[in-house]
Amino acid sequence: MRRTLFLVGLSLLLLAGCAGSDSDKGYKVAMLVMPDGHPDAGREAFVNLGCHACHSVTWDDEMQKPVAAVDAPELDKVVARTSAGMLATAIVCPSHYVPWETQEKTGSELSPMGEFTESMTVQELIDVVAYLKAQQETTQP
């Protein structure tokens, strides 16, 4: 049931938020406009979903440091140059764009990050993105 709700909600978000498409390095990029989320709830979801096991969030001194033996992207760098819609895409479909450096290290075009279509609600996705984007707002001049 939770998976169905997630897929229905995500489909509605994608249909409502698609403002067009563009091409970047041969990848088709669809724009997704994210509604406002709740950063505190996003932080909680980030922990509950285990994101902190691989990803560090240097702006959050109370966040547990990563323990996984993977070379996950540093989120403070990713968030600074990524739109909310692209962050959502990276969470829902992590293999959509895998940087060349990661492909070289892993020998694969697939992201080592799992997919969350069965374990994350649309609201959790919105809130995690809000948590990540709130960091950007507080650390930029």
C-alpha positions in Angstrom: 0.0 0.0 0.0 2.8 2.4 0.9 4.5 1.7 -2.4 1.3 2.4 -4.3 0.8 5.7 -2.5 4.4 6.6 -3.2 4.2 5.8 -6.9 0.8 7.6 -7.2 2.1 10.7 -5.4 5.4 10.8 -7.3 3.5 10.4 -10.6 1.3 13.4 -9.6 4.4 15.4 -8.6 6.1 14.6 -11.9 3.0 15.4 -14.0 2.4 18.7 -12.1 6.0 19.7 -11.9 7.2 19.0 -15.4 7.9 22.4 -16.8 9.7 21.1 -19.8 12.9 19.2 -20.6 16.4 20.0 -21.6 19.4 18.1 -22.5 22.6 18.0 -20.5 25.5 15.9 -21.7 23.2 13.6 -23.6 20.9 13.0 -20.6 17.3 14.0 -20.8 16.5 16.2 -17.8 13.0 16.9 -16.7 12.3 19.8 -14.4 10.4 18.9 -11.2 9.2 21.7 -9.1 9.2 20.7 -5.4 6.6 22.0 -3.0 7.8 23.4 0.3 8.8 20.7 2.8 9.7 20.7 6.4 13.4 20.6 7.1 13.1 19.2 10.6 10.9 16.3 9.4 13.4 15.9 6.5 16.3 15.5 8.9 14.3 12.9 10.8 13.6 11.0 7.6 17.2 11.3 6.5 18.2 9.4 9.7 15.3 6.9 9.7 16.0 6.0 6.1 19.7 5.5 6.9 21.0 8.2 4.5 23.6 9.2 7.1 25.2 5.8 6.9 26.8 6.7 3.6 26.4 10.5 3.2 28.0 13.1 5.4 26.3 16.4 6.2 29.0 18.6 7.4 26.6 21.4 8.3 24.8 19.3 10.9 27.2 18.9 13.9 24.8 16.5 15.6 24.4 14.1 12.7 26.2 10.8 13.0 29.2 10.4 10.7 29.0 7.9 7.8 30.0 4.3 8.7 29.6 2.6 5.3 32.6 1.7 3.2 31.4 3.5 0.1 32.5 6.7 -1.5 29.2 8.6 -1.4 28.9 12.1 -2.7 29.5 14.9 -0.2 26.1 16.4 0.1 27.2 19.9 1.0 28.9 20.1 -2.4 26.0 18.4 -4.3 23.3 20.6 -2.7 25.1 23.8 -3.5 24.9 23.1 -7.3 21.7 21.1 -7.6 18.1 22.2 -7.8 15.5 20.7 -5.5 14.0 18.8 -8.5 17.4 17.3 -9.4 17.9 16.3 -5.8 14.6 14.5 -5.8 15.6 12.7 -9.0 18.9 11.6 -7.5 17.0 10.2 -4.5 14.3 8.4 -6.5 16.5 7.3 -9.4 20.1 7.4 -8.2 21.5 5.8 -11.4 20.0 8.5 -13.6 23.3 10.3 -13.5 26.4 8.7 -12.1 29.5 10.9 -12.3 32.3 9.6 -14.5 34.6 9.5 -11.4 32.2 7.1 -9.7 31.9 5.0 -12.8 35.7 4.7 -12.9 35.9 3.7 -9.2 33.1 1.2 -9.3 33.4 0.0 -12.9 29.6 0.4 -13.2 27.2 3.0 -14.6 24.8 2.1 -11.7 24.8 4.0 -8.5 25.7 2.0 -5.4 22.8 3.8 -3.7 19.7 1.8 -3.3 16.3 2.9 -4.5 13.6 4.1 -2.1 10.4 3.6 -4.0 9.1 1.1 -1.5 10.5 2.6 1.7 10.0 6.4 1.3 6.8 8.4 1.1 6.4 11.4 -1.2 6.2 13.6 1.9 9.5 12.2 3.2 11.1 12.9 -0.2 9.8 16.5 -0.1 11.0 16.9 3.5 14.5 15.4 2.9 15.0 17.7 -0.1 13.8 20.6 2.2 16.4 19.6 4.8 19.2 19.5 2.2 18.2 22.8 0.6 17.8 24.5 4.1 21.5 23.8 4.6 22.3 25.7 1.4 20.3 28.7 2.5 22.1 28.9 5.9 25.6 28.5 4.6 25.5 30.9 1.6 26.2 34.6 2.2 
